[in-house]
Amino acid sequence: MLDGIMLITMIVCFELATTRFIDKLVGMTYRSLEPPLILLYITTGYFFLRELIQVVASLTLGAFTSWLYDTNNWLDVLVITLVTYYSTIMTIEEPQLMKGSGISAGDSSFETFRTGVALTKGVLWTAVIFFLKSTQVDFAVFLHGVFYVVQRLVAFLFALLVILISFAQMFWVVYLEQPVCKFSCPAGDDQCEAQMEGCSYPHCEFGDSFLKVCTTTRLVLSIELFCVEGTGILIEKGDE
C-alpha cells in the first residue's frame, strides 16, 4: 500500500515540477519548484532504499539471480534513474538563465528535455500498471489476458508491418526525384513559402510515405467496417 501511495505521489509531483519548469522556461508563470522537487527526492529515496534492501537480502540469501531476472526490479531501477536525472536537471538549471545560456524554448536541447520527460511519464504509468498487477488479482488476470491476445496477434502485426513497409518503399521509390518532390520556393519568396506550407507531397520521404500508407490503410479498414455494420443493420431491418 505504501508503495502505491509513493508512486502516485511521485507521478503527481513529477507532473507539477515539469509543468512549472517549462512554464518558467518560456516565461509564462513563476511558481516555486521546491515543494514538488523535495517530494520527488523523498519518493525517489524511498524506492532507492527499497531496491537496495532487496539487493542486499538477495545477496545474503544467495538468490541475486532471482532479483536480476525480475522485470519489475528493472522497471523500478529505470523509474529511479529517470526521475533522479530529470529532478537533478530541474534543480541545477536556473530557468531564468536558460534563455541566455543552456536550454531555451525552441532549442533542440529543450525539445530533448520535453521528449525525455514525456517518456518518463510513460514509464511511471507503466510502473503503476505493474504495481496493480502485483497487488490486485482481478487486474493481473485481465492483464494476462491482454498479453495473451497480443502474443497471438504478433504474427499478424508483423505481416501487416512488412506489407506497409513494402508499399511505403514502393511509393517512395516511384516518386523519388520527381518534379512534385523537387519543387522548392525561390529564396526569399515568403508568399510562396506561406502558400506551400503543409503542402509537401507525402511520398517524397520514406517516413512520410510510411505514415501516409498507414493512414490510408486505417481509412480503408474503417470504411469496410462501416459497410459491414451497415449491411448488418439492413439485414436486421429486412428480417423485421
C-alpha positions as CSV (number, residue, x, y, z in Angstrom):
1,M,0.0,0.0,0.0
2,L,2.8,2.4,0.9
3,D,4.5,1.7,-2.5
4,G,1.3,2.7,-4.3
5,I,1.0,5.9,-2.3
6,M,4.6,6.8,-3.0
7,L,4.3,6.0,-6.7
8,I,1.2,8.2,-7.1
9,T,2.9,11.0,-5.1
10,M,5.9,10.7,-7.5
11,I,3.7,11.0,-10.6
12,V,1.8,14.0,-9.3
13,C,5.0,15.8,-8.1
14,F,6.8,15.0,-11.4
15,E,3.9,16.4,-13.3
16,L,3.8,19.6,-11.2
17,A,7.6,20.0,-11.3
18,T,8.0,19.6,-15.1
19,T,5.0,21.8,-15.9
20,R,6.3,24.6,-13.7
21,F,9.8,24.2,-15.0
22,I,8.6,24.5,-18.7
23,D,6.3,27.4,-17.8
24,K,9.3,29.2,-16.2
25,L,11.4,28.4,-19.2
26,V,9.0,30.1,-21.7
27,G,8.3,32.9,-19.3
28,M,4.6,32.2,-18.7
29,T,4.4,32.0,-15.0
30,Y,6.7,31.9,-11.9
31,R,5.7,29.2,-9.4
32,S,8.1,27.6,-6.9
33,L,9.7,24.3,-7.9
34,E,10.9,23.5,-4.4
35,P,7.8,21.7,-3.0
36,P,7.4,19.1,-5.8
37,L,11.1,18.6,-6.2
38,I,11.5,17.9,-2.4
39,L,8.7,15.3,-2.6
40,L,10.3,13.8,-5.7
41,Y,13.6,13.4,-3.9
42,I,11.8,11.8,-0.9
43,T,9.9,9.3,-3.0
44,T,12.9,8.5,-5.1
45,G,14.9,7.9,-2.0
46,Y,12.2,5.6,-0.7
47,F,12.3,3.5,-3.8
48,F,16.1,3.5,-3.9
49,L,16.3,2.2,-0.3
50,R,13.7,-0.4,-1.0
51,E,15.7,-1.7,-4.0
52,L,18.9,-1.5,-2.1
53,I,17.4,-3.6,0.7
54,Q,16.1,-6.2,-1.8
55,V,19.6,-6.4,-3.4
56,V,21.3,-6.9,0.0
57,A,18.7,-9.5,1.0
58,S,19.1,-11.4,-2.3
59,L,22.9,-11.4,-1.9
60,T,22.6,-12.6,1.7
61,L,20.3,-15.5,0.6
62,G,22.4,-16.3,-2.5
63,A,19.4,-15.5,-4.7
64,F,20.7,-12.5,-6.5
65,T,19.9,-14.0,-9.9
66,S,16.2,-14.1,-9.0
67,W,16.3,-10.3,-8.4
68,L,18.3,-9.8,-11.5
69,Y,15.9,-11.6,-13.8
70,D,12.8,-9.9,-12.4
71,T,11.4,-7.3,-14.8
72,N,9.7,-5.4,-12.0
73,N,13.1,-4.7,-10.4
74,W,14.5,-3.4,-13.7
75,L,11.4,-1.2,-14.1
76,D,11.9,0.2,-10.6
77,V,15.5,0.9,-11.4
78,L,14.5,2.7,-14.6
79,V,12.0,4.8,-12.7
80,I,14.5,5.8,-10.1
81,T,17.2,6.7,-12.7
82,L,14.9,8.8,-14.9
83,V,13.2,10.7,-12.1
84,T,16.5,11.4,-10.4
85,Y,18.1,12.5,-13.6
86,Y,15.3,15.0,-14.6
87,S,14.9,16.2,-11.0
88,T,18.6,17.0,-10.9
89,I,18.3,18.9,-14.2
90,M,15.3,20.9,-12.8
91,T,17.3,21.6,-9.6
92,I,20.6,22.6,-11.2
93,E,19.4,24.6,-14.2
94,E,18.0,28.0,-13.4
95,P,15.0,28.7,-15.7
96,Q,15.7,32.5,-15.6
97,L,19.2,31.9,-17.0
98,M,18.3,29.3,-19.6
99,K,17.2,31.8,-22.3
100,G,20.6,33.3,-22.3
101,S,22.6,30.1,-22.0
102,G,21.9,26.4,-22.0
103,I,18.3,25.2,-22.7
104,S,15.9,27.6,-24.4
105,A,12.4,27.3,-25.8
106,G,12.6,26.0,-29.4
107,D,16.2,24.8,-28.9
108,S,17.0,21.1,-29.7
109,S,18.1,20.6,-26.1
110,F,14.7,21.9,-24.9
111,E,12.9,19.5,-27.2
112,T,15.1,16.7,-26.0
113,F,14.1,17.6,-22.4
114,R,10.4,17.6,-23.2
115,T,10.7,14.3,-25.1
116,G,12.6,12.7,-22.2
117,V,10.0,14.0,-19.7
118,A,7.2,12.6,-21.8
119,L,8.9,9.1,-21.9
120,T,9.5,9.3,-18.2
121,K,5.8,9.9,-17.6
122,G,5.0,6.8,-19.7
123,V,7.4,4.7,-17.7
124,L,5.8,6.0,-14.4
125,W,2.4,4.9,-15.5
126,T,3.8,1.6,-16.7
127,A,5.0,1.1,-13.2
128,V,1.5,1.8,-11.9
129,I,0.2,-1.0,-14.2
130,F,2.8,-3.5,-12.9
131,F,2.1,-2.4,-9.3
132,L,-1.7,-3.1,-9.8
133,K,-0.7,-6.4,-11.4
134,S,1.2,-7.5,-8.3
135,T,-1.4,-6.4,-5.8
136,Q,-4.8,-7.0,-7.5
137,V,-5.7,-10.5,-8.6
138,D,-8.5,-9.4,-11.0
139,F,-6.3,-6.8,-12.6
140,A,-3.5,-9.4,-13.0
141,V,-5.9,-11.8,-14.7
142,F,-7.1,-9.1,-17.1
143,L,-3.6,-8.0,-17.9
144,H,-2.6,-11.6,-18.5
145,G,-5.5,-11.9,-21.0
146,V,-4.3,-8.8,-22.8
147,F,-0.8,-10.1,-23.1
148,Y,-2.1,-13.5,-24.3
149,V,-4.2,-11.8,-27.1
150,V,-1.2,-9.5,-28.1
151,Q,1.1,-12.5,-28.3
152,R,-1.4,-14.3,-30.6
153,L,-1.5,-11.1,-32.8
154,V,2.3,-10.8,-33.2
155,A,2.4,-12.8,-36.4
156,F,-0.5,-10.8,-37.9
157,L,1.0,-7.5,-36.9
158,F,4.4,-8.5,-38.2
159,A,2.9,-9.5,-41.6
160,L,1.0,-6.2,-41.7
161,L,4.1,-4.2,-40.9
162,V,6.0,-5.9,-43.7
163,I,3.2,-5.1,-46.2
164,L,3.0,-1.5,-45.1
165,I,6.8,-1.0,-45.3
166,S,6.9,-2.6,-48.8
167,F,4.1,-0.3,-50.1
168,A,5.7,2.8,-48.5
169,Q,9.1,1.9,-50.1
170,M,7.5,1.4,-53.5
171,F,5.7,4.7,-53.4
172,W,8.8,6.4,-52.2
173,V,11.0,5.0,-55.0
174,V,8.3,5.8,-57.6
175,Y,8.2,9.5,-56.7
176,L,11.9,9.9,-55.8
177,E,13.5,12.8,-57.7
178,Q,10.2,13.6,-59.5
179,P,9.2,17.3,-60.1
180,V,6.5,17.1,-57.4
181,C,9.2,16.3,-54.9
182,K,11.9,18.6,-56.2
183,F,9.9,21.7,-56.2
184,S,11.0,24.4,-53.8
185,C,10.2,28.1,-53.5
186,P,12.8,30.7,-54.6
187,A,15.0,32.1,-51.9
188,G,13.3,35.0,-50.1
189,D,9.8,34.3,-51.6
190,D,7.8,34.5,-48.3
191,Q,4.5,34.4,-50.1
192,C,5.3,31.1,-51.9
193,E,6.6,29.6,-48.7
194,A,3.4,30.6,-46.9
195,Q,1.2,29.1,-49.6
196,M,3.3,25.9,-49.8
197,E,3.4,25.4,-46.0
198,G,1.9,22.0,-45.2
199,C,1.5,21.1,-48.9
200,S,4.5,18.8,-49.3
201,Y,3.8,15.6,-51.2
202,P,3.6,12.7,-48.7
203,H,5.7,10.2,-50.7
204,C,8.9,12.3,-51.1
205,E,10.4,11.0,-47.8
206,F,10.2,7.4,-46.6
207,G,8.9,8.3,-43.2
208,D,6.1,10.5,-44.6
209,S,5.3,7.7,-47.2
210,F,5.0,5.1,-44.4
211,L,2.7,7.4,-42.4
212,K,0.5,8.0,-45.4
213,V,0.2,4.3,-46.2
214,C,-0.7,3.6,-42.5
215,T,-3.4,6.3,-42.5
216,T,-4.8,5.1,-45.9
217,T,-4.9,1.5,-44.6
218,R,-6.7,2.7,-41.4
219,L,-9.2,4.6,-43.6
220,V,-9.9,1.6,-45.8
221,L,-10.5,-0.6,-42.7
222,S,-12.8,2.0,-41.2
223,I,-14.8,2.1,-44.5
224,E,-15.1,-1.7,-44.7
225,L,-16.2,-1.9,-41.0
226,F,-18.8,0.8,-41.7
227,C,-20.1,-1.1,-44.7
228,V,-20.2,-4.4,-42.8
229,E,-22.1,-2.8,-39.9
230,G,-24.4,-1.0,-42.3
231,T,-25.2,-4.3,-44.1
232,G,-26.0,-5.9,-40.8
233,I,-28.4,-3.1,-39.9
234,L,-30.1,-3.5,-43.3
235,I,-30.4,-7.3,-42.8
236,E,-31.9,-6.8,-39.4
237,K,-34.5,-4.3,-40.8
238,G,-35.3,-6.7,-43.6
239,D,-36.0,-9.5,-41.1
240,E,-38.3,-7.3,-39.2
